[in-house]
Amino acid sequence: MEQQLQTQRRTYDSEVESLRGELQNVKEENNRQQQLLAQNLQLPPEARIEASLQHEITRLTNENLDLMEQLEKQDRTIRKLKKQLKVYSKRIGEMGAGQTEGQTSPGQMVEEPIHPVNIPRREKDFQGMLEYKKEDEMKLVKNLILELKPRGVAVNLIPGLPAYILFMCLRHADYVNDDQKVRTLLTSTINSIKKILKKRGDDFETVSFWLANTCRFLHCLKQYSGDE
């Protein structure tokens, strides 16, 4: 028991140290965000939008790398805990058997050894897909492309949000092997982007916004397809 307590204490100390490091990283990120915000406020609107896009892309890339590293650490921790659980279960079984043999006298009933309780856990499967009905395709394109205001998305939401939503819808259509749905969604998306650029081709915000989202959409498709 003393050895287990020491092990737990070392684990807690390690977690506290890790949390301190995360807190320091958050403080540094906060300071960097404030400096970036101050710099962006001094830029003209066009340069401000471009800087915001570059910053968001960099942030998402770093966030993905951090999440991958955390996932690897969690996998290692899960494997370690499973091994410890097997050892503890074996010890508990041996202790229960030993106590039963030592305390049972003739005429007494033998108690069954203690077994660890196996608690089932529901596993959630997040696949990064969005399902939509075929009749809602025009409504989807209308809200994501035709009637979308670039400034509102770039300032209040993720600049590449339309590309990510379209990609998740396309992934689900491909997942269920609905080739016609994939083809019609891609055709509607291309035609709608052409329509909005033809209508607002002299607006720098609209052109730059859809250039960035089209590139992001294409990169997601290539990454999903397995191309290098």
C-alpha positions as CSV (number, residue, x, y, z in Angstrom):
1,M,0.0,0.0,0.0
2,E,2.9,2.4,0.8
3,Q,4.4,1.7,-2.5
4,Q,1.1,2.4,-4.3
5,L,0.7,5.7,-2.4
6,Q,4.2,6.8,-3.4
7,T,3.4,5.9,-7.0
8,Q,0.2,7.9,-6.9
9,R,1.9,10.8,-5.3
10,R,4.5,10.8,-8.0
11,T,1.7,10.7,-10.6
12,Y,-0.1,13.6,-8.9
13,D,3.1,15.6,-8.8
14,S,3.7,15.0,-12.5
15,E,0.1,16.0,-13.3
16,V,0.5,19.2,-11.3
17,E,3.7,20.0,-13.1
18,S,2.1,19.4,-16.4
19,L,-0.8,21.7,-15.5
20,R,1.6,24.4,-14.5
21,G,3.3,24.0,-17.9
22,E,-0.1,24.2,-19.7
23,L,-1.0,27.3,-17.6
24,Q,2.3,29.0,-18.7
25,N,1.6,28.1,-22.3
26,V,-1.9,29.6,-22.0
27,K,-0.4,32.8,-20.6
28,E,2.1,33.0,-23.4
29,E,-0.6,32.4,-26.0
30,N,-2.7,35.1,-24.4
31,N,0.1,37.6,-24.6
32,R,0.8,36.6,-28.2
33,Q,-2.9,37.0,-29.1
34,Q,-3.0,40.5,-27.5
35,Q,0.1,41.6,-29.4
36,L,-1.3,40.2,-32.6
37,L,-4.6,42.0,-32.0
38,A,-2.8,45.3,-31.4
39,Q,-0.8,44.8,-34.6
40,N,-3.9,43.9,-36.7
41,L,-5.7,47.0,-35.5
42,Q,-3.0,49.1,-37.1
43,L,-3.3,47.4,-40.5
44,P,-5.7,48.3,-43.3
45,P,-8.8,46.1,-43.7
46,E,-7.4,44.0,-46.6
47,A,-4.1,43.2,-44.8
48,R,-6.1,42.6,-41.5
49,I,-8.2,39.9,-43.2
50,E,-5.1,38.2,-44.7
51,A,-3.3,38.3,-41.3
52,S,-6.3,36.8,-39.6
53,L,-6.5,34.0,-42.1
54,Q,-2.8,33.2,-41.8
55,H,-3.1,33.2,-38.0
56,E,-6.1,31.0,-37.9
57,I,-4.5,28.4,-40.2
58,T,-1.3,28.4,-38.0
59,R,-3.5,28.1,-34.9
60,L,-5.4,25.1,-36.2
61,T,-2.3,23.4,-37.4
62,N,-0.6,23.8,-33.9
63,E,-3.9,22.7,-32.2
64,N,-4.0,19.5,-34.4
65,L,-0.4,18.7,-33.5
66,D,-1.1,19.2,-29.8
67,L,-4.2,17.0,-29.9
68,M,-2.3,14.2,-31.7
69,E,0.4,14.4,-29.0
70,Q,-2.2,14.3,-26.2
71,L,-3.9,11.3,-27.9
72,E,-0.6,9.4,-28.0
73,K,0.0,10.2,-24.3
74,Q,-3.5,9.0,-23.4
75,D,-3.0,5.7,-25.3
76,R,0.2,5.1,-23.4
77,T,-1.5,5.9,-20.1
78,I,-4.5,3.5,-20.9
79,R,-2.1,0.7,-21.8
80,K,-0.2,1.3,-18.5
81,L,-3.4,1.4,-16.4
82,K,-4.7,-1.8,-18.0
83,K,-1.5,-3.6,-17.0
84,Q,-1.8,-2.3,-13.5
85,L,-5.5,-3.4,-13.3
86,K,-4.5,-6.9,-14.2
87,V,-1.9,-7.0,-11.5
88,Y,-4.2,-5.6,-8.9
89,S,-7.0,-8.0,-9.9
90,K,-4.7,-11.0,-9.5
91,R,-3.5,-9.8,-6.1
92,I,-7.0,-9.3,-4.9
93,G,-8.0,-12.8,-6.0
94,E,-5.0,-14.3,-4.3
95,M,-5.7,-12.4,-1.1
96,G,-9.3,-13.5,-1.1
97,A,-8.4,-17.1,-1.6
98,G,-5.8,-16.9,1.2
99,Q,-8.2,-15.4,3.7
100,T,-10.9,-18.0,2.8
101,E,-8.4,-20.9,3.4
102,G,-7.2,-19.4,6.7
103,Q,-10.5,-18.6,8.2
104,T,-12.7,-21.5,7.1
105,S,-13.3,-24.2,9.6
106,P,-15.1,-27.5,9.1
107,G,-18.9,-27.0,8.9
108,Q,-18.5,-23.4,7.6
109,M,-19.4,-22.4,4.1
110,V,-16.5,-21.3,1.9
111,E,-17.0,-17.8,0.5
112,E,-16.2,-17.2,-3.1
113,P,-13.0,-15.1,-3.8
114,I,-13.5,-11.4,-4.6
115,H,-13.5,-10.6,-8.3
116,P,-13.2,-7.1,-9.7
117,V,-16.4,-5.7,-11.2
118,N,-16.2,-5.2,-14.9
119,I,-18.1,-2.0,-15.7
120,P,-19.0,-1.6,-19.4
121,R,-18.4,1.7,-21.0
122,R,-20.1,3.1,-24.1
123,E,-17.6,4.1,-26.7
124,K,-18.3,7.1,-28.8
125,D,-17.2,7.2,-32.5
126,F,-16.5,10.7,-33.8
127,Q,-15.9,10.5,-37.5
128,G,-16.0,14.1,-38.6
129,M,-19.1,13.8,-40.8
130,L,-22.4,15.6,-41.2
131,E,-25.5,14.0,-42.6
132,Y,-28.0,16.0,-44.7
133,K,-31.0,15.2,-46.7
134,K,-31.0,15.3,-50.5
135,E,-33.8,17.8,-50.5
136,D,-31.9,20.1,-48.2
137,E,-28.9,20.5,-50.5
138,M,-30.0,23.8,-52.0
139,K,-30.7,25.1,-48.5
140,L,-27.2,24.1,-47.4
141,V,-25.6,25.8,-50.4
142,K,-27.7,28.9,-49.9
143,N,-26.8,29.4,-46.3
144,L,-23.1,28.4,-46.7
145,I,-22.3,30.2,-49.9
146,L,-24.9,32.4,-51.5
147,E,-26.2,34.3,-48.4
148,L,-23.0,34.1,-46.3
149,K,-21.3,37.3,-45.2
150,P,-17.5,36.9,-45.2
151,R,-16.9,39.5,-42.6
152,G,-19.2,37.9,-40.0
153,V,-17.5,34.5,-40.5
154,A,-13.9,35.8,-40.5
155,V,-14.5,38.0,-37.3
156,N,-16.9,35.9,-35.2
157,L,-16.2,32.3,-36.4
158,I,-13.5,30.2,-38.0
159,P,-12.7,31.8,-41.5
160,G,-12.6,28.3,-43.1
161,L,-15.9,27.2,-41.6
162,P,-17.8,26.8,-44.9
163,A,-15.1,24.6,-46.3
164,Y,-15.0,22.4,-43.3
165,I,-18.8,22.0,-43.2
166,L,-19.0,21.2,-47.0
167,F,-16.2,18.7,-46.5
168,M,-17.9,16.9,-43.6
169,C,-21.1,16.7,-45.7
170,L,-19.2,15.3,-48.6
171,R,-17.5,12.8,-46.4
172,H,-20.8,11.4,-45.2
173,A,-22.1,11.1,-48.7
174,D,-18.9,9.2,-49.7
175,Y,-19.2,7.1,-46.5
176,V,-22.7,5.8,-47.5
177,N,-21.4,5.3,-51.1
178,D,-23.9,7.8,-52.6
179,D,-22.0,8.8,-55.7
180,Q,-24.9,10.9,-57.1
181,K,-25.1,12.9,-53.8
182,V,-21.4,13.5,-54.0
183,R,-21.6,14.7,-57.6
184,T,-24.6,17.0,-57.1
185,L,-23.1,18.6,-53.9
186,L,-19.8,19.3,-55.7
187,T,-21.6,20.7,-58.7
188,S,-23.9,22.9,-56.6
189,T,-20.9,24.1,-54.6
190,I,-18.8,25.1,-57.7
191,N,-21.7,26.8,-59.4
192,S,-22.7,28.7,-56.3
193,I,-19.1,30.0,-55.7
194,K,-19.0,31.0,-59.4
195,K,-22.3,32.8,-59.0
196,I,-21.3,34.7,-55.9
197,L,-17.9,35.7,-57.5
198,K,-19.6,36.9,-60.6
199,K,-22.0,38.9,-58.6
200,R,-19.4,40.4,-56.2
201,G,-16.2,40.1,-58.2
202,D,-15.2,43.6,-57.3
203,D,-15.4,43.0,-53.6
204,F,-12.0,42.1,-52.2
205,E,-13.3,40.6,-49.0
206,T,-15.6,38.2,-50.9
207,V,-12.9,37.2,-53.4
208,S,-10.3,36.6,-50.8
209,F,-12.7,34.8,-48.5
210,W,-13.8,32.3,-51.2
211,L,-10.2,31.9,-52.5
212,A,-9.2,30.8,-49.0
213,N,-12.2,28.5,-48.5
214,T,-11.8,26.9,-51.9
215,C,-8.1,26.2,-51.2
216,R,-9.0,24.8,-47.8
217,F,-11.8,22.6,-49.3
218,L,-9.4,21.3,-51.9
219,H,-6.7,20.5,-49.3
220,C,-9.2,18.6,-47.1
221,L,-10.3,16.5,-50.1
222,K,-6.7,15.7,-51.1
223,Q,-5.8,14.8,-47.5
224,Y,-8.9,12.6,-47.2
225,S,-8.2,10.9,-50.5
226,G,-4.7,9.8,-49.3
227,D,-2.7,11.8,-51.7
228,E,0.6,13.1,-50.4
